[in-house]
Amino acid sequence: LAERFVSVDSSPSKAVIRGEMRQRVREVLESLSSTDREIIVLRHLEELSFREAAAVMGISLEAAQSRYRRAAVRLHELLTERPIE
């Protein structure tokens, strides 16, 4: 999943930065609650629609969308509070 959040580039220095970013994204994903992580994984790794993700999670479409928004905000907050240098 971390690979999907980090773009690919070709220079050696950018490859190192990309590796650090992947590691940071992994750490942040692991720090999310299981519910937040699940909706992020279903949407980005499994590439499910909100309707499909809701069915997997056994929740309404609206609840899936709301959980995703909250999880995305939390992911962004965690990634920006300690950026890669």
N, C-alpha and C positions, 0 to 999 in steps of 0.2 A: 504494500500500500504506500509506503514511503516513496517508492520509485515514481508513483503517479503524481506526487506533489512536487517533485524536483525535476526540472527540465534537464535535458541532455545537452552538453557542450563538449568541445573537442580539446581545448588546451589542457596541459597537465595541471596548472594551477587551478583552473576551473573544475577539473576532475576532483581535486582534493577538497575544494569548497563544497562541491556536490556531495561528496562522501560524508563530510561533516554535517551537511544539511539533512541528508538521509538519516544519519544517526540521531540528530536532534528531533526530527519528525517521529522516528520510532519511539524515542523516550517520551515525547509528549503524548503520542497515541496510547502508550502503555499507562500513562498517568490519568487518562480519561476514565470516567466510570464505564462499567461494562456496557451499559445502555447507550452511552454516547459513542463508544467505540463500535458497537454493533451497527448502529445506523450509518456511521461513516463508512464502515466496511461494506455494508450492503449496497450503499449508493455508489461508492467509488471503486471498490475492488470487484464486487460481484456485478456492478453496473445495473442494479435493479432500479425500476421506477419507484416512485414513492408508494404507489399502490401495491406493487409487489413486495417492497420492504415492509409495508404495514401488515400484509398478509403473513409474512414470515414471522414478524414480531408479535402477531396476534393483537394488533391495535388498529385504531381507525386511521384513515388516510390523513385526517387533520392532525392527529397525534403524532404520526410519523413525520409530517412536515414540520411541526413545532419542535419535536425532538432534534431533528436534523439542524434546524436553525440555531437552536441552543448549543448543540454540539459543535457546529461550525464556528460560532462566536467564541466558545471556550477554546477550541483548537487555535484560533487566531490569537486570542489573548495570551495563551501559553507560549506560542511561537514568537510573539513580539516582545514579551516581557524580558526575555534573555536571547537576543538575536545572535546569530552566528557572526563572529568577527573575522 
